[in-house]
Amino acid sequence: MATLARRQRFPFPEIPEWFETFPSKMTMPAVRIEDYTKDDRYVLRAELPGMAPEDIDVVIGDGVLTVEAQRSEQDIDKSHSELRYGAMSRSVTLPSGADEDDVKADYTDGMLTVSVGLGVEKAEARHVEIQHGG
């Protein structure tokens, strides 16, 4: 009778777990988003599960929309954690015609939805005459 033994790929069992939990800027960003246009509005949705609305800040200016959040670590003994703690943010460039004075934000069930009105007409590019001499 033959006995089958299970062989591990790594000689140390904690190494694969270390690679799985190693934080890296190459992996998904701390704030995962999606964006689209709907009904003449630019819409950004950001996943922020387990956050309180007072821990989230939305900043808009100079054609950039930024979502900032802060998750505080609980003072308990953990045997394992894959949660990210501390400050996190994500910025996106607003599309042409975004009206920075027409912004709405809602946070429900861990999903932040920010919408920005579109329709502010920007002046078309034009050529500028160059003067020579003084």
Secondary structure, DSSP 8 states (H G I E B T S, - for coil): --------SSSSTHHHHHHHH---TTSS-SSEEEEEEETTEEEEEEE-TT--GGGEEEEEETTEEEEEEEE---SS--S------EEEEEEEE--TTEEEEEEEEEEETTEEEEEEEE----------------
